[in-house]
Amino acid sequence: MKAVIDGKLYDTDKARMVASDRYWDGSNWERHGRNTMLYKTAKGAFFLHRTTQWQGEHENIEPLSADEAREYYERLPEQEIDFAEAFGVEPEEA
């Protein structure tokens, strides 16, 4: 999916998936007909891509700040790349 928001192009085909809630549960990839995927562009911008299978709903793209992206990264169950690679810093030890 592609979207132009505030004059910037967000393209899921060109960006790298960082995390998502997509996983195979034995029947399908969708979580109640919807999925959320966190992406990072080559220039370091983060965005969410939300998909849906429900009539009347539309998939969309939402740009995020780095802090918002970190929150989603921590909540989404499937991390595609590690934290340091996604955000350029090692996570702080608890």
Number of C-alpha atoms within 10 A of each C-alpha: 12 13 15 10 11 7 7 9 11 24 18 20 10 13 18 18 21 26 25 22 18 17 13 10 9 6 6 11 14 17 14 10 11 16 18 21 22 28 29 25 18 10 7 14 15 25 25 23 22 16 18 17 13 11 6 6 10 10 14 14 22 13 19 17 10 16 11 12 23 16 10 19 24 12 13 16 13 15 18 15 14 14 16 10 10 23 18 10 9 11 10 5 4 3
